[in-house]
């Protein structure tokens, strides 16, 4: 955005010097492909202020720009849009001077993501959550913020009790170690077993004359799970010991998966702890008449004035609900980090209403930080066969998916035959790098608000809008640079062809793309920007000699290096590494 800002500053100077006008809002954009020019100045906001026709304003601006520096080669006006073509000399000066700089850290943000339940392993849906949260964290850090990555572990409630009951019934005192199963997979197996048995018992009760709703409430295994939850909340020692045992297995499994994805966290909060704080806050809110109690003893909040409805906060038996712990978690996080500028929750869009309610409750409680909360809402991940269902065991397991991607990466890489001289260790690392690049890019290139139909085979392709294609372009550039024989220079060069101009202007767009991705919490903007840059470079690479029989073109080498550096930076913001060779 260096060039865009330069043009805007020049026009600002023109407005100040010629018309004594300051702080006018107008746009300077990259010119659309169907029109001639590099950048477009939108004149419509200036017309009523200057009381002049668009043609008169455009000629005055161009005259001002030409009188100062060798900036404008030519221009054209289409209605109120002034299209400017810049001189090669100006672009060359920009190219030589431009560089990406890390911004100093200013503000602290907490970014919550992952936050799994402890009754099942991480699956493809979790992966989208994790990758979005990790990428937004990287974008915020690069944009000059301090970022604290956190999650809330949903380690209590009826869901974990279901796995616990099933393990007691069918586990025979086994363990992940005994059965040679990863801990989260092991516990998830019993969650599926619970639901299988639950369905059997419900069908049996329906046969005996109960309605479906009555049968679901009366199923013996469900009653066992409910009783276990009450015992847990009463700190029953035996139940707590079992709960600690199963959760410890799950945590070990989660950590393995996070390590595989190159993701980590600065802090963990546990629902088993934060719900107690949430209950206290709810009870205090009741005393202050912020909340109200029904005849059965349950505590509610009325949000009808906010366009929402009534929401239960504590059940009649005193047990908490999901939003109770979320209230407690938010309070504890701001207590731990009072300097925090804001907090971002990363969850699926099926929880949009939940977070609207949570934010309004926190505002009702008059917490000054309640207005600083945001929800990064994303669409679900679907499979060609339909929606994933954990309780039925019809999910794409995260670990299985990663291993599948690595296997596919190995198969394709070996078929290309370009890495035979690498050691076994180097090749193993490369396969993983390509696999993770494919997986992460495939998910992050889609706007978070949109659903994803996930097809692993499409993501690992070395052609098209994929991670491996971008990684391969980066590796190709490194190969070019290795042949440059030290002749890499940033000399003034003005004999640009059209494709070189496209690359320079695309490089200039990164800052505006970054700002937009930051403001909208949308990593797909960076992903697709990188693909556009790569397309421009490959078109240039196919059309023109960079190194070879001719003397090395130092400008083209320098241009290639800048593209490579930008690819590496952009992909790092998506959590993707770029190998030097492929």
Residue pairs with C-beta under 8 A, 6 or more apart in sequence:
1 508
1 509
1 510
1 511
1 512
1 515
2 94
2 98
2 508
2 511
3 38
3 39
3 86
3 94
3 505
3 508
4 28
4 29
4 30
4 39
4 508
4 512
6 94
7 28
7 39
7 41
7 84
8 28
10 64
10 65
10 68
10 71
11 26
11 28
11 41
11 61
11 64
12 22
12 24
13 64
14 60
14 61
14 64
14 65
15 21
15 22
15 24
15 46
16 22
17 64
18 60
18 64
19 49
19 50
21 49
21 50
24 45
24 46
24 49
25 45
26 41
26 42
26 43
26 44
26 45
26 46
27 40
27 41
27 42
28 39
28 40
28 41
28 42
29 39
29 40
29 42
30 38
30 39
30 40
30 505
30 509
31 37
31 38
31 39
31 40
31 83
31 84
32 40
35 76
35 78
35 81
35 83
36 76
36 83
36 85
37 75
37 76
37 83
37 84
37 85
38 84
38 85
38 86
38 501
38 505
39 83
39 84
39 86
40 81
40 82
40 83
40 84
41 58
41 61
41 81
41 82
41 84
42 80
42 81
42 82
43 54
43 57
43 58
43 80
43 81
43 82
44 80
46 57
47 53
47 54
47 57
47 80
50 57
52 60
54 77
54 79
54 80
54 82
55 77
57 82
58 75
58 77
58 82
61 82
62 72
62 75
62 82
62 84
65 71
65 72
65 84
66 72
69 90
70 87
70 89
70 90
71 86
71 87
71 90
72 84
72 85
72 86
72 87
73 85
73 86
73 87
73 88
74 85
75 82
75 83
75 84
75 85
76 82
76 83
77 83
87 494
88 494
88 495
88 496
88 501
89 492
89 494
91 496
91 501
91 504
91 505
92 492
92 493
92 494
92 496
93 492
94 504
94 508
95 490
95 504
95 507
95 558
95 559
95 562
96 490
96 492
98 507
98 508
98 562
100 510
100 565
100 566
100 569
102 142
102 144
103 142
103 143
103 144
104 144
105 141
105 144
105 145
105 146
106 144
106 145
106 146
107 145
107 146
107 341
107 342
108 145
108 146
108 147
108 148
108 337
108 339
108 340
108 341
109 140
109 145
109 146
109 147
109 148
109 340
109 341
109 342
109 343
109 344
110 147
110 148
110 150
110 333
110 337
110 340
110 342
110 343
110 344
111 133
111 136
111 137
111 140
111 147
111 148
111 149
111 150
111 343
111 344
111 346
112 133
112 150
112 151
112 152
112 343
112 344
112 345
112 346
113 129
113 130
113 132
113 133
113 134
113 136
113 137
113 149
113 151
113 346
114 122
114 126
114 129
114 130
114 133
114 151
114 258
114 263
114 265
114 346
115 129
115 151
115 152
115 153
115 154
115 346
115 347
116 122
116 126
116 151
116 153
116 154
116 254
117 154
117 157
117 159
117 160
118 153
118 154
118 155
118 159
118 160
118 187
118 246
118 247
118 250
118 251
119 159
119 160
119 162
119 163
119 187
119 188
119 191
119 250
120 163
120 184
120 187
120 188
120 191
120 390
120 395
121 182
121 184
121 185
121 187
121 188
121 253
121 257
121 397
121 398
121 399
122 130
122 184
122 254
122 257
122 397
122 398
122 399
123 388
123 390
123 395
123 396
123 397
123 398
124 381
124 383
124 388
124 395
124 396
124 397
124 398
124 401
124 454
125 348
125 380
125 381
125 388
125 395
126 398
127 261
127 381
127 398
127 401
127 439
127 443
128 378
128 381
128 443
128 452
129 346
129 347
129 348
129 378
130 258
130 261
130 263
131 261
131 440
131 443
131 444
131 574
131 575
132 346
132 376
132 378
132 443
132 444
132 448
132 523
133 149
133 346
133 376
134 149
134 261
134 263
134 575
135 440
135 444
135 523
135 573
135 574
135 575
136 344
136 346
136 376
136 521
136 523
137 147
137 149
138 572
138 573
138 574
138 575
139 514
139 517
139 518
139 523
139 526
139 573
140 147
140 518
141 147
142 514
142 573
143 514
143 515
143 518
145 341
148 266
148 267
148 337
148 340
149 264
149 265
149 266
149 267
150 265
150 266
150 267
150 268
150 269
150 333
151 265
151 268
151 269
152 268
152 269
152 270
152 271
152 274
152 325
152 326
152 329
153 251
153 268
153 269
153 270
153 271
154 271
155 243
155 247
155 270
155 271
155 272
156 232
156 243
156 271
156 272
156 275
156 325
157 229
157 271
157 322
158 225
158 226
158 229
159 191
160 243
160 246
160 247
161 225
161 226
161 228
161 229
161 232
162 191
162 194
162 195
162 225
163 187
163 188
163 190
163 191
163 194
163 246
164 190
164 225
164 228
164 239
164 242
164 243
164 246
165 194
165 221
165 224
165 225
165 228
166 190
166 191
166 193
166 194
166 197
166 221
167 187
167 190
167 242
167 246
168 242
169 197
169 221
170 190
170 193
171 190
175 186
175 249
176 182
176 183
176 185
176 186
176 249
176 252
176 253
179 186
181 189
182 253
182 256
182 399
183 248
183 249
183 250
183 251
183 252
183 253
184 249
184 250
184 252
184 253
184 254
184 257
185 253
185 397
185 399
186 249
186 253
187 246
187 249
187 250
187 253
188 390
188 393
191 390
191 391
192 390
192 391
192 392
192 393
194 221
194 225
195 391
195 392
197 221
198 219
198 221
198 222
201 215
201 219
201 220
201 221
201 222
202 212
202 215
202 216
202 219
203 215
205 214
205 215
205 218
205 219
206 212
206 215
210 218
216 222
228 239
229 319
230 317
230 319
231 238
231 239
232 239
232 240
232 243
233 318
233 319
256 399
257 398
257 399
257 402
258 264
258 265
260 399
260 402
261 398
261 402
261 436
261 575
262 436
262 575
262 577
263 575
267 336
269 329
269 332
269 333
271 325
271 329
274 325
274 328
274 329
274 332
275 320
275 324
275 325
275 328
276 328
277 327
277 328
277 329
277 331
277 332
278 320
278 323
278 324
278 325
278 326
278 327
278 328
278 329
278 331
279 314
279 320
279 324
279 328
280 328
281 327
281 328
281 331
281 365
282 291
282 299
282 313
282 314
282 324
282 327
283 299
283 314
285 291
285 301
285 313
285 364
285 365
286 292
286 293
286 299
290 301
290 364
290 365
291 299
291 300
291 301
291 313
292 299
292 300
292 301
292 302
293 299
293 300
294 300
294 316
296 316
297 316
297 317
297 318
298 312
298 314
298 315
298 316
299 312
299 313
299 314
300 310
300 311
300 312
300 313
301 310
301 311
301 313
301 361
301 364
302 310
303 309
303 310
303 311
303 357
303 360
303 361
303 364
304 310
306 360
308 353
308 356
308 357
308 360
311 323
311 357
311 361
312 321
313 320
313 321
313 323
313 324
313 327
313 361
314 320
314 321
314 324
315 321
322 354
323 354
323 357
323 358
323 361
326 354
326 358
327 358
327 361
327 362
327 365
330 343
330 358
330 362
330 367
330 373
331 367
333 340
333 343
334 340
334 343
334 367
334 369
340 369
340 372
341 372
342 372
342 373
342 374
343 372
343 373
343 374
344 373
344 374
344 375
344 376
344 521
345 355
345 373
345 374
345 375
345 376
346 376
346 378
347 355
347 375
347 376
347 377
347 378
348 377
348 378
348 379
348 380
349 377
349 378
349 379
349 380
349 449
350 380
351 375
351 377
352 375
352 377
355 375
355 377
358 373
359 370
359 373
359 375
362 370
362 373
363 370
363 371
374 521
376 448
376 521
377 448
377 449
378 448
378 449
379 448
379 449
379 450
379 451
379 452
380 387
380 451
380 452
381 388
381 443
381 451
381 452
381 454
382 388
382 451
382 452
382 453
382 454
383 396
383 453
383 454
384 453
384 455
385 394
388 394
388 395
388 396
389 395
396 454
401 439
401 456
402 435
402 436
402 439
404 456
405 435
405 436
405 438
405 439
405 456
405 459
405 460
406 431
406 432
406 435
408 435
408 438
408 456
408 457
408 460
409 431
409 432
409 434
409 435
409 438
409 460
409 468
410 427
410 431
412 460
412 462
412 468
413 419
413 427
413 430
413 431
413 434
413 582
416 462
416 582
418 581
418 582
419 426
419 427
419 430
419 581
419 582
422 430
422 581
430 579
430 581
430 582
433 471
433 577
433 579
434 460
434 467
434 468
434 471
434 579
434 582
435 460
436 576
436 577
437 467
437 468
437 470
437 471
437 571
437 576
437 577
437 578
438 459
438 460
438 466
438 467
438 468
439 456
439 459
439 467
440 467
440 574
440 575
440 576
441 459
441 466
441 467
441 470
441 527
441 571
441 574
441 576
442 454
442 458
442 459
442 466
442 467
443 452
443 454
444 523
444 524
444 527
444 574
445 465
445 524
445 527
445 528
445 531
446 452
446 524
447 522
447 524
448 521
448 522
448 523
448 524
458 466
459 466
459 467
460 466
460 468
461 468
461 469
462 468
462 469
462 472
463 469
465 528
465 531
467 571
467 576
468 582
469 531
469 534
470 530
470 531
470 534
470 567
470 571
470 578
471 571
471 576
471 578
471 579
471 582
472 582
473 534
473 537
473 538
473 567
474 564
474 567
474 568
474 571
474 578
474 579
475 578
475 579
475 580
475 581
475 582
476 541
477 537
477 560
477 561
477 563
477 564
477 567
478 564
478 580
478 581
479 581
480 546
480 547
480 557
480 560
481 488
481 557
481 560
481 561
481 564
483 547
484 547
484 552
484 554
484 557
485 552
487 552
487 554
487 557
488 554
488 557
488 558
488 561
489 554
489 555
489 558
490 558
491 554
491 555
493 554
493 555
496 504
497 544
499 536
499 539
499 540
499 543
499 544
500 540
500 556
500 559
502 536
502 540
503 533
503 536
503 537
503 540
503 559
503 563
504 559
506 529
506 532
506 533
506 536
507 533
507 562
507 563
507 566
509 529
510 529
510 566
510 570
513 525
513 526
513 529
514 526
514 573
516 522
516 525
517 523
517 525
517 526
523 573
523 574
526 570
526 573
526 574
527 570
527 574
529 570
530 566
530 567
530 570
530 571
533 563
533 566
533 567
533 570
534 567
537 560
537 563
544 556
545 553
546 553
546 556
546 557
546 560
547 553
547 557
567 578
568 578
571 577
571 578
